Amino acid sequence: MLTQRTSLTSQRAAFSLPEQTHYINCATRAPYSRAVENAGLEAIRFHSNPMGLRPDDFFAGGVAVRDLFARLINQPEPERVALIGSVSYGMAIVARNLHRKPGIGPGQQIVQIGEEFPSDVYAWDRVISELGLKRTVVPMPADFPKAEAWNAAILAAIDAAPTALVVVPPVHWMYGTRFDLEAIGQRARAAGALYVIDGTQAVGALPFDWQAIRPDALICAAYKWLMGPYSMGLACFGEFFDEGLPLEESWMNRMHSNQFHRLSEYEPTYRPKAYRYNIGEHSHFLQMPMLEAALAQLLDWQPERIQDYCGALLTEALPVWESLGCRIEPESGRGQHLVGVWLPDEAEPLAVQQALLDRRVSVSVRGRALRVAPHVYNEAADISALTEALLQLRMKN
């Protein structure tokens, strides 16, 4: 029997955000919660004296983080999770192994969405040249609503030519437009293509089900919706990558690497599954405890409840913003945690952003849209401050 999930209440007390500031900008960078902050401080204190550090201590933090992330994305095999430094690192792993795809050949296409984040674009330049591939970019539709037409165009592009690789996010990083990951995955598999997802702007705040979506790789930076530290990331790799080529040959990624007294007995065998893709020095003694605390907190809050909370925050504000001439994708075609608010043609986006900052309201500008990105540390007062500022700016015009 289905049970109704309990609602989240404001978690602002779990953060150290200054009073009278309105940070609605998690899509740029998440603030550290007090739990994450304390984990970092405790790690600094502990490692101020490395006496007693054991070989297994180099690996234990990563084991815990992989397990938590696997739970967050409904991946039953934590060994498929790798510790990376950035999205570009994870995408480079995919590019490094693309030549291994059975049947790949000149003229096949890599399908991507338009106005994608640069790390998801630059990753393929070299391999396109080396393998004789081509890039097919599916542009954002000009008209509103955009999501349904954009998803249909992606599916059509996969069908239009032999496809080697499909790369999409759950939501567009600038506008929050939502992509149908299950439908795109089904079409990619039918075409024999690899399917790769950049989950940076969604995973942690938007439910992600690895077993339903069935990608070949999911790649996430940690410092946005995973609420963790900068220069860390997590990637999950499917079976195609089990015997693949890593970017670097870290000693830590080999069998028995925790037996320091045997390290000069060079080991040819990698640890199983995704372990070979871990970035060198992945112990991250100071940052790993912070990421562990962040992931544990997200599992407690639950992405479904985060979506509900963010949606409730915005319910009354969205019609007001639209009354000012802004355009917003309908709820069915976007996330609740990342909403593109397209400004009227006469507005200057950067000037609007600066005017908001002058009122201690922080949102991003991407293209011609304000990127409004709330989280559980936001309250109704934050959204009201944004609305009031937009109303004042409109009245001045």
N, C-alpha and C positions, 0 to 999 in steps of 0.2 A: 504494500500500500504506500502511495506517495505521501510524504509528510512535508508540510510547509516549512521552509527554512526560516530561521529567526533573522530579524533585520539587524544590521549593524547600526550602532549609534556613533556619534562623533568620536574619533580617536585623537583629537588635537592634543589632549593631555599626554599622549604617548610621544609627542615630538617637542622639540625645543624652539619652535618658530617664535619670533618676536611678536609681542602684542601689536595690534593695529597694523599688521601687514597682511596682505592678501595674496598668498603664493598659490596661483592656480596654474601651475606650470610644470607638472610632473613629467610631461613629455620631453622637457629639456633636461631636467635632472631631478631625481627624487631627493628630498631632504632625508637625512638620517633620522631614524627614530631614536628615542632614548636607549632602547635595547641594543640597536646597532652601534650607537655611539659608545655605550658602556662596554660592549664586546671588544671594540677597537682599543679603548683605553686599557682594559684588562690585558689584552694581548701585548700592548706596549710594556706594561708593568712586568708581565711574565717573562718576556724576552729581553728585558734589560739585564737579566742574568741567565745566560744559556747553560749554566751548570745543570747537568742531569738531563739535557735534551737527548732523547733516544731516537734511533733510526726510524721507528714506527711513527714518531711524531711528525716526520716529514710527509706522511701519507694520510694520517687519520682525519685531518680536516677535510681533505678532498673526498674521502669516503662518505662522510656525513653530508656534505653539500650535494654530492651526486644523488644520494638517496632522497634528500628533500626535494630536489628539482624533479627527479623522476616521479615522485608522488604528485607534484604540482601539475605535471603534464600527462598524468595517467600512462606512464611508461613503466611496464612491469620489470624491466631489466635496467637497473641503475648503471650496469657496466657499459651501457650504450651512451652514457653521458661523458663528455670530455670537458676539461677545464681549459678555457681559451682566454686570450687577452682582449679580444675585440671581435666585432662582426667581420671586419676585413680579414682577420686571421681565419675565422671559420669558413668564409666564402673562398679563401685561398685553398683550403683543404679540398673543397668541392672541385675547384678548377684544376688542382693538381691531379685529381683522380678521374676527371671527365673522360680522358682517353681510354680508360678501362671499360667504359660502358659498351656492352656488346652491340655490334652493328653500327657504331657511330661512324660518320663519314662526311666528306665535304658536301656542303649545301644544306645540311640539316640546320635547324634554327634553335636559338635560345629565345624563349618567350618571356618578356618582362612587361611590367606596367610603366606608363609614362610618369615623369616627374618622380622617379624613384630616388631613394637615398644614394649618394655617390658610392658608398662601399659595395652596394649591390649592383653597381654598373661597371666600375673600374675592374672588378674581379675577373671579368670575362674577356677583356680586350686582348690579352696575350693568347689565351687558349683559342679564341675565335680565329686569330691569325694562324696559329700553329696547326689547327685541325681543319681549317677551311670552312668554318661554320659561318652563320650569319645571325644577326640580332634582329628580332622582331619586337618592336615596342608598341604596346597597345595603349593609345593615348586616352587621357581622361575625356569623357564626353563633355561637350560644351554646355549642354542644357541640364537643368535640374528637373527631377532628381537624377543622380548620376549612377548610383550603385548598381541597379538592375541592368542598365545598358552596358556598364563597364564590365560586369561579370560575363554577360552574354558575348561581348566582344573578345574577351580572353578565351572563352571556350571555342569561339569560331577561329581564332588565330591558331590554337593548338591543332585544330582539324585541317587548317588550310595548307600545311606543308609538313614534311617529316620533321619531328621535334625531338631534340636531344635532351633539353632541359627546360623546365618551367620554374621561374622564381617569382614568388609573390609574398606579400605580408598579410597578416590577418586584417589590418586596417592600414590605410594610407598614412604615412608618417606626417604629412602636412595637413591633411584635411579630415582624417578619421573615417573616410569612406571604407565600408566593410566589404571584404571579399569572401566569397563562398568557398571556403577551403576544402570542404568535402567534395563539392561538385567539380572543382578544378582538379583536385587530386584524382578523382575517378577518370576524368578526361585525359590527364597526363599518363596515368597507368595504361589506359586503352591505347594511347599512342606510343607506348614503350619508352616514355621519357622519364628522366629523373625529376623529382619534385622536391624543391628546396624552399623553405619558409624562413624569412627574417622576422622573428617574433618579438623584436626589441620593443616595439611600440604597443604591445598587447599582452604578452605572456606575463602573468602575475596579476593583472587587472581584468583580463578577459579570459573566460574559461577556454582551455585548450586540451583537447582529447587526442593524444597521439594515436590511440588504437582506432579511433573513428576516422581521423584525417589521413593517417598512414603516409606521412611524408618520408622521403629518403634522408632528409636532414632538416633539423630545426636549429636555428642559430640566434642567440640572444646576447646583447650586452646587458650587464648587470646593474647599471647605474640609473636606469629609468624605472620601469614598472616592476622590476625585481627588487628595487629599493636598496640595492647594495652599493659597493664601492666602485669608483671609476677604475678603468684599465683591467677589469675582469669581465669574463663572459662565460656562458655555458652553451654547449652544443650537444645535440642528440643525433646520433647517426644510425641509420638502418643497416640492414644486412649487406647492401651493396658495398659498404665501406669496411666490412670486417677484415678483409685482407688487403686494404688499400695502402697508399703511400703517405706517410706523415710529412709535414713540412720540415720538421727538424728531428734529429736523432737524440732525444734526451735520454740520459742514462736512467732516469726515473721511470721511464715507460717500458722497461724490460723486466722480464721475469726475475724474481729474487732480488730486485734492486734495493729492498729494505735490509739486505744482509751486507752491511757496509764492509765487513771483513773479507768479502768475496768479490768486491767490485772489479778487481783486476782480472777476474776470471770472466772474460767478456762474454756476454750472453746474447746470442743471436735472436732469441725469441721474444716477441713483444708480449706484454700482458694482454688479456683477451679483449676483443671487441673494440670499443672506442678509446681504450687507454693509450694507444699509440699516438693519438691526436692531441694529447695534453700538451700545453705549452711548457717550455722548459722552466724549471724552478716554480712549478705550479703549487708548491706548498703555501706560498703567500701567507707567511706566519701572522702578519698583522691584519691583512684584509680578509682572509678566509673565515675567521670567526665572525666578522661583520656580515659577510654574505650568508653564513649559516644562520645567524640571528634573524636576518631579513627574511629568508625563505621560511623559517619556522613561523614567523609572524604572519606571512602571507597565507600559509596553510591554515592558520587559526582564523584569519579574517575571511578567507575563501574568495576567489575571483568572482563567483556568482553574486556574493553579497556586496562586493566592492562595486560591481556594475549597478546593482540596485541602489546603492547609496548615492553614487554619482548621478544616476538618472533622477533620483528624487531631488537632489540639490538643484538641478537645472530646469525642472518642470515648469516653474512659474516664470523663469527668466527668458526662456527661448521665444515665446510669443512676443515679449517686449522687444527683444533684439530684432525680431523680424519686422515689427512695426516701425523700426528705425530704418528700414530698407536693407537690412542684412538678409542673406540667404543661408539656409541651413538644410543639410540633408535630412530627410525624414528619419525617424528613429529606426525603422526597419533596415535602413541602409548605412548605419554608422554604429560606432561604439558609444557607450555612455561616458567613458573616461577620456575620450579625445574627440573634441567636436570642432570642426572647422566652421568658423563664423565669417562668411564672405562679406566683406565690407561693400557699401555702395560705391559706385564708380567714381563719385566725386571725392571720396575719402582718400587720404594719403596714409597707407598702412603704418609706415615707420613713425609718422607724426602721431598717429593714434596710440601706438605702443608707448611712445615717450610720454604722452599726456597721461596715460594710465599709470606709468611708473611714478610720475610726479604725484599721483594720488595713492601711491604705495600698493598698486595692483600690478601683479606680475603675470602676464601671459606672453606667448610668443607670437611673432608675425612670420608667416610662411606664405610666400606668394602674395595674393591679395586677401588672405584670410587671417583672422586672429585664431590662433590655435589654443583653445580653452581646454585645459587638462586637469580636472579636479581629482582629488583622492580623499581618503578617509580623514585626513587632517583638516580638510576644508569644512566650513560650516556655512549656514545660510548667509551670515554676515559677509562672507567673502564674495559670494555671488551677487549679493545686493550692492556691494561696493563697486563691482564691475558694472552692473546695470546703471547705477547712479552716475558713474563716470561717463558712460556712453550717452546717457540722456543729456548730461551737461554739455558734452562735446557737440551733440546734435543741436541743442538749443543755441549754441554759439554760432553754428552755421546758419 
